[in-house]
Amino acid sequence: MKRSIKVAISLPSDILSEVDKLAKQRGESRSAIVKDALIHILIEEVNKETETKAKLLYKEISGEDRSLTEKFQPVIKETLPPYGITKKE
């Protein structure tokens, strides 16, 4: 298990209330909810970067190779996961 480091953040009271409600519904801590939200954002960013890079590479592919690439483009996110970012630890 990775070592956790405490950090202090400031949140508007309405957001904190929603975090607390969600934590109670899930039976989790505030920290777990915030951690999951941050992981989600990081994964989204990695996926966007991966998709952008794939589209740039795709533009460089010509003719006959392009049709093969089109068939595999939908699996970009599945085959290039955000290494180093895990959902639960």
LOROSE-508014 format. One line per 5 residues: number of its first residue (from 1); for each residue x, y, z of N, C-alpha, C, O. Coordinates in steps of 0.02 Angstrom, whole numbers. Layout:
<patis>
NUM	X,Y,Z,X,Y,Z,X,Y,Z,X,Y,Z; ...
</patis>
This chain:
<patis>
1	42,-59,0,0,0,0,45,62,0,94,66,37; 27,110,-42,66,172,-45,53,214,17,-2,214,45; 103,251,36,98,295,94,55,356,76,65,386,23; 10,373,119,-32,433,109,1,492,142,32,486,195; -7,549,112,19,612,139,-40,658,150,-81,668,105
6	-44,687,209,-98,733,224,-86,800,189,-31,825,187; -140,827,162,-138,894,132,-199,932,158,-250,902,178; -194,997,157,-250,1039,177,-276,1075,115,-237,1104,77; -342,1073,105,-372,1109,48,-430,1150,75,-460,1134,126; -445,1203,40,-503,1245,57,-557,1232,6,-544,1234,-54
11	-618,1221,29,-675,1209,-14,-733,1255,6,-741,1269,66; -772,1277,-42,-833,1313,-24,-878,1267,18,-879,1207,7; -915,1296,64,-956,1255,110,-1007,1212,73,-1021,1156,95; -1036,1237,18,-1086,1197,-18,-1054,1134,-49,-1085,1081,-52; -993,1141,-74,-959,1083,-102,-941,1033,-47,-949,973,-56
16	-917,1058,9,-900,1015,65,-962,977,89,-958,918,107; -1019,1011,91,-1081,978,111,-1098,920,64,-1119,867,87; -1089,931,-1,-1102,878,-50,-1053,820,-42,-1072,762,-48; -990,837,-29,-939,785,-17,-959,743,44,-956,682,42; -979,777,97,-999,742,158,-1060,698,147,-1063,642,172
21	-1109,722,108,-1169,682,93,-1149,619,54,-1171,564,70; -1107,628,4,-1085,571,-36,-1045,521,6,-1053,461,-1; -1002,547,49,-962,504,93,-1008,462,138,-996,403,148; -1059,494,164,-1106,459,208,-1144,405,169,-1153,349,193; -1167,423,108,-1204,375,66,-1161,313,50,-1185,257,51
26	-1098,325,36,-1052,271,17,-1020,236,76,-990,182,69; -1027,265,135,-994,237,193,-918,245,190,-881,202,213; -897,300,160,-825,314,151,-807,379,186,-850,417,208; -743,391,190,-719,453,221,-720,510,170,-725,498,110; -715,570,194,-706,629,151,-645,620,107,-647,634,47
31	-591,597,137,-529,587,100,-538,539,42,-512,551,-13; -576,486,53,-587,437,0,-626,468,-58,-611,455,-116; -675,509,-42,-715,542,-94,-672,590,-134,-674,590,-195; -633,631,-99,-589,680,-134,-537,643,-175,-523,662,-232; -508,590,-148,-458,550,-184,-488,521,-248,-458,525,-301
36	-548,492,-243,-581,464,-302,-595,517,-355,-587,504,-415; -615,576,-332,-628,631,-380,-564,652,-416,-564,664,-476; -509,657,-378,-445,675,-408,-420,622,-457,-395,638,-510; -428,559,-438,-409,505,-483,-448,509,-548,-421,500,-602; -513,521,-542,-556,527,-600,-532,583,-647,-528,574,-708
41	-515,640,-618,-490,697,-658,-424,679,-692,-414,694,-751; -379,647,-655,-314,628,-683,-322,578,-740,-288,583,-791; -366,530,-731,-379,480,-784,-407,515,-846,-387,500,-902; -454,560,-835,-483,598,-892,-428,635,-930,-428,635,-992; -383,667,-895,-329,704,-927,-283,658,-967,-264,674,-1023
46	-266,602,-938,-223,553,-973,-259,529,-1036,-229,523,-1089; -324,515,-1030,-362,492,-1088,-364,545,-1143,-358,529,-1202; -374,609,-1123,-375,663,-1173,-307,669,-1208,-304,675,-1269; -253,666,-1169,-186,670,-1198,-174,611,-1246,-146,621,-1300; -194,551,-1225,-184,492,-1267,-223,498,-1332,-197,482,-1385
51	-285,521,-1327,-326,529,-1386,-298,581,-1433,-297,572,-1494; -274,636,-1405,-243,690,-1446,-182,663,-1482,-174,675,-1542; -139,627,-1447,-79,599,-1478,-97,549,-1533,-66,548,-1586; -148,508,-1519,-170,459,-1569,-197,493,-1632,-184,470,-1687; -234,547,-1622,-261,583,-1680,-205,614,-1722,-209,615,-1783
56	-154,640,-1689,-97,668,-1725,-61,614,-1765,-42,624,-1823; -51,556,-1734,-20,500,-1769,-63,477,-1828,-38,462,-1882; -128,475,-1816,-175,454,-1868,-170,497,-1930,-174,472,-1986; -160,563,-1920,-154,609,-1977,-93,593,-2020,-92,607,-2080; -42,563,-1989,19,547,-2025,13,481,-2064,54,467,-2108
61	-37,441,-2048,-46,377,-2082,-81,388,-2148,-129,426,-2152; -56,356,-2200,-86,367,-2265,-123,306,-2291,-113,250,-2268; -165,318,-2341,-200,269,-2381,-224,206,-2348,-266,207,-2304; -195,152,-2370,-217,85,-2352,-210,72,-2277,-252,38,-2248; -158,98,-2247,-149,88,-2175,-202,126,-2135,-216,109,-2077
66	-231,177,-2164,-280,218,-2129,-343,178,-2113,-370,186,-2058; -367,136,-2157,-428,98,-2143,-418,50,-2085,-463,40,-2045; -360,19,-2081,-345,-25,-2026,-343,14,-1960,-368,-8,-1909; -313,73,-1963,-308,115,-1904,-378,136,-1881,-390,139,-1820; -423,151,-1927,-491,171,-1909,-526,117,-1870,-566,131,-1825
71	-513,55,-1886,-545,-1,-1851,-522,-5,-1779,-560,-27,-1736; -460,14,-1765,-433,8,-1699,-436,72,-1657,-422,70,-1597; -454,127,-1687,-455,190,-1651,-502,189,-1590,-485,219,-1540; -561,156,-1593,-605,156,-1535,-576,124,-1472,-601,135,-1417; -524,83,-1478,-497,50,-1420,-436,85,-1391,-400,57,-1349
76	-424,146,-1412,-365,184,-1389,-363,185,-1312,-312,168,-1282; -417,205,-1282,-417,213,-1209,-409,147,-1173,-380,144,-1118; -434,93,-1203,-428,28,-1171,-358,0,-1175,-335,-34,-1128; -323,14,-1229,-256,-15,-1238,-201,28,-1211,-144,4,-1204; -215,90,-1195,-164,134,-1168,-189,163,-1102,-206,222,-1098
81	-191,122,-1050,-217,146,-986,-171,197,-954,-112,201,-971; -197,235,-907,-157,285,-873,-111,252,-821,-128,249,-762; -54,229,-843,-8,194,-798,10,238,-738,20,298,-745; 13,206,-680,31,242,-619,-29,270,-582,-23,293,-525; -88,268,-614,-148,293,-581,-194,234,-571,-213,201,-619
86	-210,219,-509,-254,163,-496,-316,187,-458,-313,236,-421; -371,153,-469,-434,173,-439,-433,167,-363,-447,216,-328; -418,108,-338,-418,97,-265,-351,68,-244,-323,25,-279; -326,91,-190,-263,64,-162,-274,41,-92,-227,16,-60
</patis>
